[in-house]
């Protein structure tokens, strides 16, 4: 196995983009190559729903999941998600809340997303955000 770079928090949007079915597929593949990844346990549900919509098998979902260390959603994650301002969807706020929880535990990592509103929310919480959009506004 090759050298793994620093840990990144990855949103489901980036893993979905890695499938080649999304506009930012090349960006996602390049960004995550060789990276250790962590995400919220809700990733499992989001990937399963994506696989169902695309008629992918469960083996495909399990293979994607196996690349990511998952963090359970607890009261601290929910509190962090509730504190997020701006126009961000519920599951996206749980991802940002999970990132914030990791930070509070001393796990520092950038937040990687292919969702512009989520990128803005993560940046507003102090995250270094890796995204395909250039300057966020």
N, C-alpha and C positions, 0 to 999 in steps of 0.2 A: 504494500500500500504506500502511496506517495505521501509527501509531507502535507499535513493539514495546516491551513492558515488559521488565523484568529477566528474565534467564535462569532457567529452572527445570529441575530434573532430574525427569523424568516416568517413572513406572512404567507398565508395560503395562496394569495394571488401570484406569488413568485414561483411556487411549486407548480401551480396550474400552468403558468407561462412556460415552464420547462418542458411541458408535454409537446410543445410545438403547435398548439391549437390557438395561441394568443398572439397579439400584436408585438409583445415584448419578449418573445421566446429566445431570440439570440442574446439579448441583454441578460436575461435570467440565467441562461446556461453559462455565459461568461462570468457573471457576477458570483455565482455560487460554486464554480469549479474549485474543488479542493478545500472548500470551507466546511468547518464543523458547524452544524446548524441546531438551533433550539427554537421551539415554538410552543404555543399554548396547546393543551390537549384538545381544544375545540377543532384543531386542524384535522383530527381524525374524522369528525362529522363532515366538515367542509369538503375534504377529499372524497369521502364516500358519496356525497351528493353530486359532486362533479363527475365522478366515475359513473354514477347512475345515469346522469344526463347524457354522457358521451358514450354509453354502452361499453365501458371498459370493465373488465373483470375485477374481482376483489384482490386477486394476486397483484394487479397493477397498483392498486391503492396501498397494499401492504409493502410493496417494494419502495414506493415513495415515502411512506411512513418510516420505514427502517432507516432512512437517511437522517432522521431528525430526532433529537432528544425532546421529549414532551414534558411540559410543566402543567401540573393540575391547577384548575381554577379554584381558588379558595377565597375567603372573605377579603383578604388583602388585595387580591387581583380585582375583585368586584369593586372595592372602594376606590382603587386607582382608576378603574374604567369609568366609574360614576363621576369622578373629578374632571374628566376630560371635557373641554369646551369645544365648540365648533360643530360643523356638520360632518359627523362621522357615524357610520352605521354601528349597530349594536355589537355584532361579532368583531368588527374592526376595532371598536373601543376595547373589547376584551383582550385582543392581541396587544394593543398599546398598554393596557393595564398589566398584562403579564410581563411585558418588557420592563415596565416600571417596578414591578415586584422583584424581578431579577436584580435590577440595579440596587434596590434597597437591601438585598442580600449580599452585595459586593460582586455580583457577576456583571461585568461591564462588557457591552457589545453594541455594535451599531444595529439599527433596525432596518431591515430590507423589505421593501414593498413595491408593488407595481400599481398601487392605488394612490392617486394624487391626494384625495381628502384624508386618507389615513396617514400619508406621509406628513401632511401639515399638522395633523393631530399629534403624531409622534414627535415632531420637531418642537411643538409647543410644550411638550413634557420634558424637553431637554435632550432628546435622542439625537445622535448623529444618524441621519437617515440616508440610506443608499437607495436611489430610485432612478427611473429612466427619464425624468422630466426636465433636467436642467435646473433653472432657478424655480423654487416653489413660491407661489403667490396665492 
